[in-house]
Structures are given as C-alpha cells and as structure tokens.
Amino acid sequence: MASREIRWTVRATQDKLAIYEYWTNRNKSTLYTEKLESLFNETMKIAAIFPFVGIQTEIIDVRI
C-alpha cells in the first residue's frame, strides 16, 4: 500500500498548539497534552490509511 502524507495547515497547527497550551496551563502538567498528541498522531495514521474517511471540502483532495 502506498504511503500518504498528511500535511497540517498553518491554522490547524496553531489551533493544535493553542489546545496544548490551554490544557498544560489548566492542569499545570503536560501529561494530558502528551496524551492529546498521541491521539492526534493515531488519528493521522488512520487518515493516511483511509484517506476518504473525512468530509470533502471545496478544495480538491482536501478533507477535514
């Protein structure tokens, strides 16, 4: 099976970092942030294997 590349948009990266910052500040720990990072990575692996699982956007070959 061919490998696919998942690319985060600048906005998505900024949002993800804001989420991490929120939870790190709220919990005074990075434990939950690390768990979120793991969940994001696992989701991206699934998206790479099943690229049509997301919702099609107006941009060709871009899904959310």
Protein Blocks (a to p, Z undefined) as FASTA:
>chain_A
ZZddddddfklmmmmmmmmmmmmmmnopaklmmmmmmmmmmmmmmmmmmmmlpccdfbeh
iaZZ
